[in-house]
Amino acid sequence: MSAAAEHLTPPSPPADTGWLPLPMNTMEQHAALPTLTHDERVRFQVAAGMNTFLAQRLLPAVQRAASERVEPALNAELGRPPADRHEYRRGLERDPTWQTWSRLRRSNMEMVQQACRLTTLRQLPTLVETCRALNAGHDRLTLEPSLQPPGYLARLHSHLMPGGYVTDLGSDDVAAGATYELGVYAVLGGKSGPASDRAGRATVAWLQEHRPGWRPKRILDLGCGIGANTAAIARAFPEAEVVGVEAGAAMLRYGAARAAALGIENIRFVQGDVEQPPLGEEKFDLVVSLMVLHETSRAALGRIFESSQRHLAPGGLTFHLEQPPYRDKPLIEQCLRDWDGRYNNEAFWSSMHETDLAEALRRAGFAPGHVHETEANAPQVGATPKTQEDYGRGGAWYVVVGEKPRLEEVRP
Ligand SMILES: C[S@@+](CC[C@H](N)C(=O)[O-])C[C@H]1O[C@@H](n2cnc3c(N)ncnc32)[C@H](O)[C@@H]1O
């Protein structure tokens, strides 16, 4: 069997990988997906395995060091328990177990991201051609070459992804999208499902539970990335028109090609800044953002909420999904959950977790009685590694929703 044929054969997920991540060939296969050589597959397996090892196996040692060494030392030094996670972290950062764990985690993140980028760049001309051909068959991609992406996206390469989301190498570049798709699977060890769409499935599950029978006709996904989660929503509502807005052209070209390769025809991909989406007066029944807010500044977050208010139709619902806030958790857990904000190039992670998102949604124009905080989750699919909570990356998501009353409800 040729290497390409081997790649395209749908794999049977292993029945049980224990705590180890799922191998990369258990990803949902599609024509736009980068292929992996044997050596690349092994490199991913080692790096993803190390990532999971650090999160699953070494973490208890960090927790032990914190309670047995760091806390007593801090108590003695301060003459009182540490007041907040910043004081606690200063103690942790002096501890060799934390230092080793954190350094290894950071280096491993760099290794995973570099592996994704190298695999993508090795075959970039082929990926560009494939995506170009897939996108030539439809008109569901609208790019805006004059867009100036917000500085926080242009200057900051979130979670160490080389080039970040908005680098465009020109000539129909798709590198950011391909790098992102590989990276999500490797970092999460496949826990988000073969299509990396657990947040999208969680959104659908939440809607089915809380608005049973509701079929939104127009759906807007703010910061859709490569549209992996958008696809789960589009698949659940095949009769709906779904629009994904995203700043990165290379993310969108890849995302549109990916959707075409998967036979998903009801998503339109639009390049734009979600602080001010290029959608004129268009209205949507459902406006979502999935794991976007932690990558924007606090001011931008408010403007994204204003966008969701502006583009929401009367009777509609806005739904913003994020990692759960940790401000009320024990200090060691706060430090673990805050790790990405300090060491993984997630510059707005900490401030987002300190922001009262419900209050921010009210400030954006949603009436107090129409804003709710809730949780969403979706079952993992396929063979799933047996893992404990990976602080900051697992468990149920936090969601803030806002509803816009129908006109007859506000007019006497
Ligand atoms: C962590 S990714 C999540 C992508 C997608 N929602 C998902 O669930 O897979 C965040 C995405 O939001 C996009 N983004 C952040 N701020 C944006 C802005 N102001 N305008 C457009 N896109 C933005 C980034 O480019 C990135 O693709």
The ligand as an ORCA input file, in Angstrom:
! r2SCAN-3c Opt
* xyz 0 1
  C      -8.738     28.944     20.028
  S      -9.244     29.342     18.432
  C     -10.884     28.647     18.446
  C     -11.399     28.438     17.053
  C     -12.787     27.846     16.955
  N     -13.790     28.676     17.579
  C     -12.840     26.460     17.515
  O     -13.648     26.232     18.409
  O     -12.099     25.587     17.055
  C      -9.616     31.094     18.503
  C      -9.874     31.677     17.133
  O     -10.453     32.971     17.294
  C      -9.924     33.815     16.288
  N     -10.041     35.215     16.719
  C      -9.682     35.761     17.908
  N      -9.941     37.076     17.922
  C     -10.482     37.377     16.722
  C     -10.960     38.582     16.130
  N     -10.947     39.742     16.781
  N     -11.460     38.521     14.893
  C     -11.507     37.358     14.204
  N     -11.061     36.186     14.708
  C     -10.550     36.180     15.947
  C      -8.486     33.354     16.152
  O      -7.910     33.785     14.932
  C      -8.636     31.840     16.284
  O      -8.819     31.215     15.058
*
